[in-house]
Amino acid sequence: MNLQKVKTVGVVGAGTMGSGIAQVCAMAGYDTLVFDVNADLLQKALKDIERNLNVGVEKGKITQDQKQATLASVSIAESLSDLKVDLIVEAVVERLDIKQQIFSELEKINTEETILSTNTSSIPVTQIARALTNPSRCVGLHFFNPAHIMKLVEVIAGAKTSPEVIELMKNFARSIKKDPVVAKDSPGFIVNRVARHYYVEALQLLEEQIADIETIDQLLQSSGLKMGPFKLMDLIGVDTNFSVTTSMYNAFHQNPKFRPSRIQEQKVSAGELGKKSGRGFYDYSS
């Protein structure tokens, strides 16, 4: 398959990342179907996309016509079986068994040319592809939050991903105005492996009571970083961030440098997941 044959995109997962991916695909002219087991999330995703587009219009980055064309290109899939498309982008929870189950089901209902891409932050693509009859069409397509703004996309080849699929995904990323970087299949790939310590060390400082949340964030922002680690965790989702850290900790055989934080685990247990829940390391209830 070449890029000209990619007309339809199916996004599995309507959370913050999934809705952002759906938006950029639709903005590039792809007919985009979004599915999530949570119907409320699907409706929220559509509202989030429209809100993002309204901001774009207000700032003069897109026209009203572009906004309407994008909204017309996004639709909701009522079931996973509706995702008979040219390209799948999976953006669900960081659990290997769930990702494998989704891809196994989607492989059965789609053609042999359909590309199955995963937005996993930390799980090796080779492990996800193991559940497929044809693992050569499984590839990592890792976006960064917020997906409708961040330019970088990591394209990851599993052990059996075909070179043609990698080339196709590089071209696809460029078609949606992203900058693709090819990475080898390793837990956390490039960015998350390096950036993990931004969170882990900040949480360690907090655990050791060396400084409070606000001080750590302010110091790192004053050093030139756009957002402190705690504000960034709240934006990404405390649960998502914790899940990625846990996955990498186990993938690297419990290497202490990736040890998850008990403070972060308590936040997840309490349902304090960041902006999406109204409270995380900061209070967003107002």
CORHUWO-V568736 format. One line per field, one symbol per residue. ss: DSSP state (a for helix, b for strand, c for the rest). burial: b if it has 24 or more other ideal C-beta (glycine too) atoms within 12 Angstrom, else e. Layout:
ss: ???
burial: ???
//
This chain:
ss: ccaaaccbbbbbcccaaaaaaaaaaaacccbbbbbcccaaaaaaaaaaaaaaaaaaaacccccaaaaaaaaaabbbcccaaaccccbbbbcccccaaaaaaaaaaaaaacccccbbbbccccccaaaaacccccaaabbbbbcccccccccbbbbbbcccccaaaaaaaaaaaaacccbbbbbbccccccaaaaaaaaaaaaaaaaacccccaaaaaaaaaaccccccaaaaaaaacaaaaaaaaaaaaaaccccaaacccaaaaaaaaccccbaaacbcccbccc
burial: bebeebbbbbbbbbbbbbbbbbbbbbbbebbbbbbbeeeebbeebbebbbebbeebeeeeebeeeebeebbebbbbbeebeebbbbbbbbbbbbbbebbbebbbbbbeebeebbbbbbbbbbbbbbbbbebbebbbbbbbbbbbbbbbebebbbbbbbebbeeebbebbbbbbebbebebbbbebbbbbbbbbebbebbbebbbbbeeeeeebeebbeebeeeeeebbbbbbbbbbbbbbbbbbbbbbbebeeeeeebbbbebbeebbeeebbbbbeeebbbeeee
//
